[in-house]
Amino acid sequence: MSRIKDSRGSKRTLRQIERSASMVTHTSDLSYSLSYSHTVDWSPYLAGAGIGVLSWIVFAVVDQPIGITTALSQLSAGAAIPFLGSDAVSANSYWAGNPFVLDYGVIFLAGTLLGAFASALLSRRFHIETIPSVWRERFGPSVAKRLSAAFLGGILTMFGARLAGGCTSGHGISGGLQLALSSWVFLAVMFPVGIATAHLTFQRQA
């Protein structure tokens, strides 16, 4: 009789363990689904409409267009003062027209960085990546080569944007919605040149 009791007791114990394991599994699945139910998947159409509405608000509130590179120019003037001196920066013809001031443009630039960071966190896509996979496949795993190319590309992009009097934000968004001829010329040149550059840079080797 004791063996039968032991057998029944072991069976009951196994059933209890199975039930507990099942409850743990269901609980973990539920917590997993709840944690990912708040993930934001940004629609490009919704984001584009939001940028358009933001442009209206910026024009209505501060009477200035959306732009990035002008604020970067102002920040570069402030960053150059400790090295070159305020007199040398003021004597520079370009920085004289874009002096370092904490105005709307600088605040908008900071908001752009913080907004992008928040968007990456909400969509659970934030990660630190030194070498993108598309770059690694084409140019190898060298970090120095990647950073050097990114730095040089940033210089050329910034110089071209200031030479054109605006970037993809100033010309492409603000100027485009105002039907500015210079902005539409900028867009007509930017897209084919960008596509050609990407094709030549990342084309697969035969």
Secondary structure, 3 states (H helix, E strand, C coil): CHHHHHHHHHHHHHHHHHHHHHHHHHHHHHHHHHHHHCCCCCCHHHHHHHHHHHHHHHHHHHCCCCCCHHHHHHHHHHHHHHHHCHHHHHHCHHHHHCCCCCCHHHHHHHHHHHHHHHHHHHCCCCCCCCCCHHHHHHHCCCHHHHHHHHHHHHHHHHHHHHHHCCCCCHHHHHHHHCCCHHHHHHHHHHHHHHHHHHHHHHCCCC
